[in-house]
Amino acid sequence: MIEKAWYQCSGWLRLLRPLSLLYRFVAKRRRIRLAEQAVTFDVPVVVVGNISVGGSGKTPLLIYLVTLAKSLGFNPGVVSRGYGGQAAHYPVEVTNLTSPETVGDEPQMIFEKTGVPVVVDPNRVSACEYLIEKHSVNIIFSDDGLQHYQMGRQFEIAVIDSVRGLGNQQLMPEGPLREECSRLNEVDLVVLNGEGPFRYPGALTYRLRPIAFRHLASGVKKSLTVDEIGSKTVYALAGIGNPARFFDTLTALGLELKTIPLRDHAEISKELLNQYRSLPLVMTDKDAVKCHAIAPDNCWALSVEAEFAPEETEHLARLLKRIVNRNGE
C-alpha cells in the first residue's frame, strides 16, 4: 500500500517524483485561480484542515472548538464537503433524519455531538452562504477545506498526527502532502494530535481522552472498565485514517484486541457486523454513526473527546473571542 510506503519513507517512491512535480505545478495554478475568486462573508470562517491526505484528527478538534465556542456564548455553525455521502441536491443540512450515506459520516457525527447547524456541500462557499441565510451564526467552522481557496477565511488551523507526522514530506503521489511543508508557515495555528516524535514550533497539542463505552443498540453509556462490556478480549473495528491509533487507545484501557482495520470512511454493513458476534465489538464514534440501525447487541462505541492543557484551552478561548470580536468591529 502506497500510504504505508509514505510513512516508512520507502526509496522506490522517488520514481514518482516527476508526477509530484506535475502535481505541484497544477496545485499552485489552482490556488492562484481560486484565490482570485475568493468569496468573503459577514461571518468569520475558521478552517480546521491539514496539508496531508488521510486522517490527522481534524474532526475531534473541530468538535472541541465548536463546543468551546458555544461555552463562550457564540452561535457556531459548521460546513463540510460531506466526504463519503451522496445527496440528491446541495446544499443539504444535517438533521436527526439524515444519514451518513447522504451527508457523510463526519458531518453526521459533528451534528450529533454538538447540536449546531451543519451544512454539507462540495462547494463550501455555497454551504457558508446557506448557513448564514438560514441560521444566526456568528462564527463558521469548516471541517477540512484548507485547500478550498475560493472560500474566504479569517483563521486557518492545520492539524498534524504527531505519531505519523508528514511522512516523507513529499507531495502526492511521491508522498502524502497536498501542499508543501512551507504551507504550515502561512497558517495561523498548528495543532498536533497526540504525543509523538513530530514537533512544530509554537504548536498546541491535544490528546483524545476516552470518556465512555456506549452501547449502540440502547445508547447506554458505561464506564471504561472491562467488566462493563463483558470481555477482556474484543473485536476492534476502525474505519478511520489511522486505525492503529484507535487500537492503541483500546489496548491502553486493558483490552486484548482482534483488530478489524477498514479504509477511511468505509461502508459498514449488517452482514459485516454479523461476522463478529462471538465477542464484544468496539468501534470508533465515526463508525458508530453508520451503525445505529444495524448494530447487533454486542456492538459498542468508544466515546472520546479532545483535551488540551488548561493554559492551551485559555489560549484557544482568547483566539475565538478575538476572531468574533474583530469581525464585529
ZITA-V482727 format. One record per residue. N is the residue number from 1. PHI is phi in radians with two decimals (NA if undefined). Layout:
((N,PHI) (N,PHI))
This chain:
((1,NA) (2,-1.15) (3,-1.06) (4,-1.10) (5,-1.14) (6,-0.99) (7,-1.55) (8,-1.74) (9,0.94) (10,-1.11) (11,-1.15) (12,-1.13) (13,-1.11) (14,-1.06) (15,-1.12) (16,-1.61) (17,-1.00) (18,-1.02) (19,-1.19) (20,-1.17) (21,-1.14) (22,-1.14) (23,-1.05) (24,-1.07) (25,-1.09) (26,-1.13) (27,-1.11) (28,-1.18) (29,-1.09) (30,-1.10) (31,-1.07) (32,-1.07) (33,-1.12) (34,-1.23) (35,-1.11) (36,-1.18) (37,-1.75) (38,-1.02) (39,-1.90) (40,-1.76) (41,-2.19) (42,-1.27) (43,-1.92) (44,-1.15) (45,-2.00) (46,-1.97) (47,-1.67) (48,-1.96) (49,-2.47) (50,-2.67) (51,-1.87) (52,-2.12) (53,-1.44) (54,1.51) (55,-1.33) (56,-2.27) (57,1.80) (58,-1.14) (59,-1.16) (60,-1.02) (61,-1.17) (62,-1.07) (63,-1.06) (64,-1.07) (65,-1.17) (66,-1.09) (67,-1.10) (68,-1.13) (69,-1.07) (70,-1.08) (71,-1.15) (72,-1.53) (73,1.58) (74,-1.50) (75,-2.01) (76,-1.43) (77,-2.37) (78,-2.27) (79,-2.06) (80,-2.64) (81,-1.20) (82,1.39) (83,-1.01) (84,1.63) (85,-1.75) (86,-2.48) (87,-1.59) (88,-1.27) (89,-2.69) (90,-2.32) (91,-1.25) (92,-2.27) (93,-1.63) (94,-1.33) (95,-2.43) (96,-1.16) (97,-1.71) (98,-1.36) (99,-2.25) (100,-1.04) (101,-1.14) (102,-1.62) (103,-1.90) (104,1.71) (105,-1.23) (106,-1.19) (107,-1.04) (108,-1.12) (109,-1.16) (110,-1.04) (111,-1.10) (112,-1.13) (113,-1.51) (114,-1.98) (115,1.30) (116,-1.57) (117,-1.07) (118,-2.22) (119,-2.09) (120,-1.93) (121,-2.93) (122,-0.97) (123,-1.65) (124,-1.19) (125,-1.08) (126,-1.07) (127,-1.11) (128,-1.11) (129,-1.10) (130,-1.10) (131,-1.07) (132,-1.18) (133,-1.22) (134,-1.65) (135,-2.39) (136,-1.56) (137,-1.38) (138,-2.14) (139,-2.76) (140,-2.03) (141,-1.88) (142,-1.77) (143,-1.35) (144,1.23) (145,1.76) (146,-1.05) (147,-1.67) (148,-1.55) (149,-1.23) (150,-1.24) (151,-1.53) (152,-1.10) (153,-2.60) (154,-1.73) (155,-2.66) (156,-2.12) (157,-2.12) (158,-1.84) (159,-1.85) (160,-2.30) (161,-1.24) (162,-1.23) (163,-1.43) (164,-1.48) (165,1.07) (166,-1.94) (167,1.05) (168,-1.46) (169,1.08) (170,-1.95) (171,-1.26) (172,-1.06) (173,-1.57) (174,-1.15) (175,-2.46) (176,-1.59) (177,-1.51) (178,-1.40) (179,-2.42) (180,-1.16) (181,-0.99) (182,-1.09) (183,-1.06) (184,-1.12) (185,-1.26) (186,-1.65) (187,-1.28) (188,-1.43) (189,-2.74) (190,-1.90) (191,-2.14) (192,-1.71) (193,-1.63) (194,1.53) (195,-1.75) (196,-2.61) (197,-1.26) (198,-1.31) (199,-2.28) (200,-2.56) (201,-1.01) (202,1.38) (203,-1.29) (204,-1.58) (205,-2.30) (206,-2.15) (207,-2.17) (208,-1.57) (209,-1.75) (210,-1.12) (211,-2.12) (212,-3.01) (213,-1.62) (214,-2.04) (215,-1.32) (216,-1.19) (217,-1.19) (218,-1.86) (219,1.42) (220,-1.23) (221,-1.75) (222,-2.16) (223,-1.21) (224,-1.47) (225,-2.19) (226,-1.05) (227,-1.03) (228,-1.17) (229,-1.80) (230,1.59) (231,-2.84) (232,-1.33) (233,-1.64) (234,-2.42) (235,-1.42) (236,-2.14) (237,-1.99) (238,-2.56) (239,-1.92) (240,-2.24) (241,-1.11) (242,-2.36) (243,-0.99) (244,-1.04) (245,-1.12) (246,-1.13) (247,-1.10) (248,-1.09) (249,-1.11) (250,-1.15) (251,-1.07) (252,-1.14) (253,-1.46) (254,1.68) (255,-1.58) (256,-1.84) (257,-1.95) (258,-1.95) (259,-1.43) (260,-2.25) (261,-1.38) (262,-2.10) (263,-1.20) (264,-1.04) (265,1.16) (266,-1.07) (267,-1.23) (268,-2.13) (269,-1.86) (270,-1.08) (271,-1.12) (272,-1.11) (273,-1.10) (274,-1.20) (275,-1.30) (276,-2.19) (277,-1.74) (278,-1.35) (279,-2.41) (280,-1.02) (281,-2.03) (282,-1.94) (283,-2.26) (284,-1.37) (285,-1.03) (286,-1.11) (287,-1.28) (288,-1.11) (289,-1.13) (290,-1.57) (291,-2.11) (292,-0.97) (293,-1.54) (294,-2.15) (295,-1.27) (296,-1.14) (297,-1.19) (298,-1.60) (299,-1.64) (300,-2.31) (301,-2.01) (302,-1.62) (303,-1.41) (304,-2.30) (305,-2.53) (306,-1.22) (307,-2.42) (308,-1.91) (309,-1.09) (310,-0.91) (311,-1.20) (312,-1.30) (313,-1.05) (314,-1.09) (315,-1.11) (316,-1.14) (317,-1.09) (318,-1.12) (319,-1.10) (320,-1.10) (321,-1.07) (322,-1.12) (323,-1.10) (324,-1.20) (325,-1.18) (326,-1.11) (327,-1.23) (328,-1.48) (329,-1.29))
